[in-house]
């Protein structure tokens, strides 16, 4: 037997922020929209697990910060492999994982 509780956006956002405050308000709003669209696309509900979501996603102040976290200093790479522009860095994430760009300039990256 399973019991499913439907929650709204404010409960979702409060559940993610909780005592940990690991995401900005903009990030929790974007994640709510992401999971709502995913649920609609799958035509089935998604269990709300704030701990799993906090582990799956990371928020960064900039795309460059996220890229540096994953790739480190790419100055040791051959010139043709360096990703120096925002477009190249965004392409790297789009090729490897989910990324959500926020209106405040931050980015959410699904861990991979």
Secondary structure per residue as TSV (DSSP state, phi and psi in degrees):
chain	resnum	aa	ss	phi	psi
A	1	X	-	360.0	137.8
A	2	X	-	-130.4	147.8
A	3	X	-	-119.0	126.9
A	4	X	-	-112.6	130.5
A	5	X	-	-110.6	128.1
A	6	X	-	-86.5	129.6
A	7	X	-	-118.7	153.9
A	8	X	-	-93.0	-177.1
A	9	X	H	-62.2	-43.6
A	10	X	H	-66.4	-38.2
A	11	X	H	-66.2	-39.5
A	12	X	H	-61.1	-50.0
A	13	X	H	-65.0	-42.8
A	14	X	H	-62.8	-38.1
A	15	X	H	-66.0	-35.1
A	16	X	H	-76.6	-37.8
A	17	X	H	-77.8	-46.7
A	18	X	T	34.4	-140.9
A	19	X	T	-82.9	-10.4
A	20	X	T	-90.4	-29.5
A	21	X	-	45.9	45.6
A	22	X	-	-82.1	-11.4
A	23	X	S	-127.0	149.9
A	24	X	-	-74.6	168.1
A	25	X	H	-59.7	-43.1
A	26	X	H	-59.5	-38.6
A	27	X	H	-67.1	-43.0
A	28	X	H	-66.7	-33.7
A	29	X	H	-65.6	-44.1
A	30	X	H	-64.6	-39.8
A	31	X	H	-68.0	-37.9
A	32	X	H	-58.9	-48.2
A	33	X	H	-62.5	-39.8
A	34	X	H	-60.6	-50.1
A	35	X	H	-71.8	-30.7
A	36	X	H	-65.8	-44.9
A	37	X	H	-65.8	-38.4
A	38	X	H	-62.8	-44.5
A	39	X	H	-61.8	-43.1
A	40	X	H	-63.3	-42.0
A	41	X	H	-65.5	-34.6
A	42	X	H	-84.3	-13.5
A	43	X	T	57.2	37.2
A	44	X	S	-154.4	154.6
A	45	X	-	-70.9	156.2
A	46	X	-	-114.7	130.1
A	47	X	-	-65.9	133.5
A	48	X	-	-85.7	113.0
A	49	X	-	-128.4	91.6
A	50	X	H	-60.9	-32.8
A	51	X	H	-65.7	-44.9
A	52	X	H	-63.7	-40.6
A	53	X	H	-65.4	-41.9
A	54	X	H	-62.7	-33.2
A	55	X	H	-77.9	-31.1
A	56	X	H	-79.4	-30.0
A	57	X	E	-118.2	146.0
A	58	X	E	-129.0	142.2
A	59	X	E	-106.1	135.0
A	60	X	E	-124.1	149.5
A	61	X	S	-66.6	-32.1
A	62	X	S	-143.9	161.8
A	63	X	H	-62.6	-40.0
A	64	X	H	-62.3	-38.7
A	65	X	H	-63.9	-43.3
A	66	X	H	-62.7	-44.6
A	67	X	H	-61.7	-44.1
A	68	X	H	-63.6	-37.4
A	69	X	H	-61.2	-40.4
A	70	X	H	-84.5	-37.8
A	71	X	H	-104.1	-14.7
A	72	X	-	69.2	-155.8
A	73	X	-	-84.4	110.9
A	74	X	G	-88.1	14.6
A	75	X	G	-65.6	-20.8
A	76	X	G	-82.0	-9.9
A	77	X	S	-78.4	152.3
A	78	X	-	-58.1	149.9
A	79	X	G	-48.5	-43.1
A	80	X	G	-69.9	-13.3
A	81	X	G	-101.2	-8.9
A	82	X	-	-72.4	143.9
A	83	X	-	-118.7	94.1
A	84	X	-	-99.1	-22.7
A	85	X	S	-95.9	158.8
A	86	X	H	-57.5	-40.1
A	87	X	H	-61.0	-42.7
A	88	X	H	-67.9	-39.8
A	89	X	H	-67.2	-42.4
A	90	X	H	-62.0	-42.8
A	91	X	H	-58.9	-40.6
A	92	X	H	-57.2	-48.2
A	93	X	H	-68.0	-42.2
A	94	X	H	-62.4	-30.5
A	95	X	H	-77.7	-19.2
A	96	X	H	-118.6	-18.5
A	97	X	S	-164.8	-171.1
A	98	X	-	-93.0	139.1
A	99	X	E	-137.6	139.1
A	100	X	E	-124.5	121.3
A	101	X	E	-89.7	132.0
A	102	X	-	-100.5	156.7
A	103	X	T	-62.8	-26.5
A	104	X	T	-84.5	6.9
A	105	X	S	93.1	-13.1
A	106	X	-	-74.3	165.4
A	107	X	E	-132.5	147.0
A	108	X	E	-107.3	131.0
A	109	X	E	-123.0	128.3
A	110	X	E	-76.4	128.8
A	111	X	-	-60.3	141.7
A	112	X	-	-143.4	360.0
